[in-house]
Amino acid sequence: MQKKISNLPFKGTPEQEQKLRAIIEECKSDKSKLMGVMHEAQNIYGYLPIEVQSMIAEGMDVPLEKVYGVATFYAQFSLSPKGDYNISVCLGTACYVKGSGDVFNRISEKLGIGAEECTADGKFSLTACRCIGACGLAPVLTVNEDVYGRIATDAEVDEILAKYGA
C-alpha cells in the first residue's frame, strides 16, 4: 500500500524544531545515523511531513530524495499525522472474508477520511493494517489500544465511534 502524504497543514512548534536540530547536530557527521534521526524526528512530531524531512536532509547533508525514500520504504515511518484516536482496521484474510472491508468503508464514510488520513480537527485517523493476530475475533478493529471484534453491522461501527465522540 502506498503511503499517503498528509493533507493537513504542518503545525510544528519552535520547541520541536529545536529538539530536532539538536539531534541532527549530534549525528550529522555520521550518515549511517539517518534512520535514527528519522525515528527521533517521528517521536518529536508524531510523523514525518515534508518540512521535517527537509530539515533532516539539509542538516544531515543528504538528498531529500534519500530521506523520502527511507520514509516511504519502512513501515514504521508515517507521512501523515495520527489522530488522538487512531483507528486501525484489519484487512488480513480472515478479517476481510468476514467483512472488514465493509467496516473500513463505514468508518471512512462516517469520518470523511480515507486510509492514512486524519480528520481536520486531529481527533481521528484511519489506518488499514494486515493481520493483528486476532483472527478468531474477525473482523477486528482497534482504537488506539482498545480492540473490538466480531463487528457485524454498521450500527456496531457507529456505536464504537460514538464512544470516542464521533
HUCORMO-V602092 format. One record per residue. N is the residue number from 0. SS is DSSP state (alpha for helix, beta for strand, coil for the rest). PHI is phi in whole degrees, -180 to 180 (999 if undefined). PSI is psi in degrees with one decimal (999 if undefined). Layout:
n;ss;phi;psi
N;SS;PHI;PSI
N;SS;PHI;PSI
This chain:
n;ss;phi;psi
0;coil;999;131.0
1;coil;-75;138.7
2;coil;-76;141.8
3;coil;-95;143.0
4;coil;-88;140.3
5;coil;-61;141.8
6;coil;-97;2.0
7;coil;-94;148.1
8;coil;-67;146.5
9;coil;-70;133.0
10;coil;-126;44.4
11;coil;-69;149.8
12;coil;-103;159.8
13;alpha;-59;-35.1
14;alpha;-65;-41.7
15;alpha;-64;-44.9
16;alpha;-62;-41.3
17;alpha;-61;-44.1
18;alpha;-60;-47.7
19;alpha;-64;-44.2
20;alpha;-63;-34.2
21;alpha;-66;-41.6
22;alpha;-66;-44.2
23;alpha;-61;-44.8
24;alpha;-58;-41.1
25;alpha;-67;-29.8
26;alpha;-110;-7.3
27;coil;-61;-23.1
28;coil;-81;-7.9
29;coil;-126;98.1
30;alpha;-63;-19.8
31;alpha;-69;-10.3
32;alpha;-91;8.2
33;alpha;-54;-50.2
34;alpha;-62;-38.5
35;alpha;-62;-42.3
36;alpha;-64;-41.4
37;alpha;-64;-39.9
38;alpha;-62;-45.5
39;alpha;-63;-41.0
40;alpha;-61;-42.3
41;alpha;-66;-35.7
42;alpha;-63;-36.8
43;alpha;-73;-47.6
44;alpha;-98;-18.8
45;coil;90;-13.0
46;coil;-167;178.8
47;coil;-120;77.5
48;coil;-68;165.5
49;alpha;-59;-32.9
50;alpha;-62;-40.5
51;alpha;-73;-41.8
52;alpha;-59;-39.2
53;alpha;-65;-41.5
54;alpha;-61;-42.4
55;alpha;-65;-47.6
56;alpha;-59;-48.0
57;alpha;-64;-47.8
58;alpha;-68;-35.7
59;alpha;-90;-4.8
60;coil;57;49.7
61;coil;-127;153.9
62;coil;-63;142.4
63;alpha;-56;-34.9
64;alpha;-60;-34.8
65;alpha;-69;-44.8
66;alpha;-61;-46.4
67;alpha;-62;-41.6
68;alpha;-60;-43.2
69;alpha;-66;-43.9
70;alpha;-63;-34.0
71;alpha;-89;-19.5
72;alpha;-80;-43.0
73;coil;-92;131.0
74;coil;-64;-25.8
75;coil;-73;-11.5
76;coil;-96;142.0
77;coil;-123;138.0
78;coil;-96;-3.2
79;coil;-130;149.1
80;coil;-69;154.3
81;coil;-97;142.6
82;coil;-77;172.9
83;coil;-56;-34.7
84;beta;-118;106.6
85;beta;-93;114.5
86;beta;-97;126.1
87;beta;-123;122.1
88;beta;-106;126.4
89;beta;-74;124.9
90;coil;-114;22.0
91;coil;-65;168.3
92;alpha;-54;-52.4
93;alpha;-61;-43.1
94;alpha;-70;-41.0
95;alpha;-63;-43.3
96;alpha;-69;-17.4
97;coil;-99;9.7
98;coil;107;15.4
99;alpha;-67;-24.3
100;alpha;-62;-40.7
101;alpha;-67;-38.3
102;alpha;-62;-47.2
103;alpha;-58;-47.2
104;alpha;-62;-37.8
105;alpha;-65;-44.5
106;alpha;-64;-44.2
107;alpha;-58;-45.0
108;alpha;-65;-45.9
109;alpha;-65;-39.8
110;alpha;-92;-15.3
111;coil;74;27.6
112;coil;-134;159.1
113;coil;-107;-169.7
114;coil;-60;137.3
115;coil;63;28.6
116;beta;-117;162.5
117;beta;-127;142.1
118;coil;-65;153.8
119;coil;-58;-29.8
120;coil;-85;-1.9
121;coil;75;10.6
122;coil;-80;-39.9
123;beta;-127;144.2
124;beta;-132;158.0
125;beta;-130;130.1
126;beta;-130;139.8
127;beta;-101;125.8
128;beta;-122;170.3
129;coil;-111;128.3
130;coil;32;111.1
131;coil;-101;5.3
132;coil;84;20.4
133;coil;-121;44.6
134;alpha;-58;-31.0
135;alpha;-67;-15.3
136;alpha;-104;10.4
137;coil;-55;142.3
138;coil;-79;147.6
139;coil;-122;144.1
140;beta;-138;156.8
141;beta;-123;148.0
142;beta;-123;107.1
143;coil;54;-115.2
144;coil;-98;-4.1
145;beta;-82;132.4
146;beta;-109;133.3
147;beta;-125;128.4
148;coil;-127;169.8
149;coil;53;45.3
150;coil;-82;118.6
151;coil;-114;-19.3
152;coil;-135;160.7
153;alpha;-60;-36.0
154;alpha;-62;-38.4
155;alpha;-66;-40.9
156;alpha;-61;-47.0
157;alpha;-61;-39.3
158;alpha;-64;-42.6
159;alpha;-62;-48.7
160;alpha;-61;-37.0
161;alpha;-62;-31.6
162;alpha;-60;-26.2
163;coil;-107;9.8
164;coil;89;20.2
165;coil;-96;999
